[in-house]
Amino acid sequence: MRFRPEQHLRRQDEIRAVRTEGRRVDARAFTVWWRPRPTADSKATITAPRACVIASTAAVGNAIHRNRAKRRLRELFRAHQNQLPRDCDLLLIARAAVFHRPYAELEKNFLQACGQISNAPPPPPPPSVHA
């Protein structure tokens, strides 16, 4: 499957929401933050999981290493997005080990994370605010 433009998380408020309201899965060479997309945020055109790939200078290194790490994580998401719930938003955060590990190991770790996400119970509803 392709990694279509509508599958990219780009807006800062959406990325922040995944980080603050989502859950974390440790995949050794990278971290996956995820949250189900709220029904109010769901658009009829988005029928697939969305992702944002992050590689910081402090964690990964110079531009060459960051770009390679992001390419590897984007390819993992592209190849295995069908293993994720359709209404899922992801942050894939690279660590230094992401470009030192064999791709097969990264793939295995990503598939394990996908299994944890798919089998996770739904999150509790947000607290309601009454005026």
C-alpha angles and dihedrals in degrees: 000000000000125000096236124201092248088060093063117099103219109150114095093221091055092048091048091049091055090050097046102035100028135086128250129232119187112219096176101238092040141014126236120208113187142171135174111255110251113244090239090058095046115107121201091238094058107081099151138060117278127219144190121198118209128188116171127202091235094053102034110018137229127006095272092055094042093051093047091049091050092048091053093048093046089052091051090052093045094050097044106030089115088069091065130077112265094237096052127122117200139193113199108197116192126220127198092264094063094089095037095057123080114259091240090060092049089049092051091050092048092050090050089051090049089053092051091049094047093048097043118115116248114272119255114267115263115262113269120237115218120195 
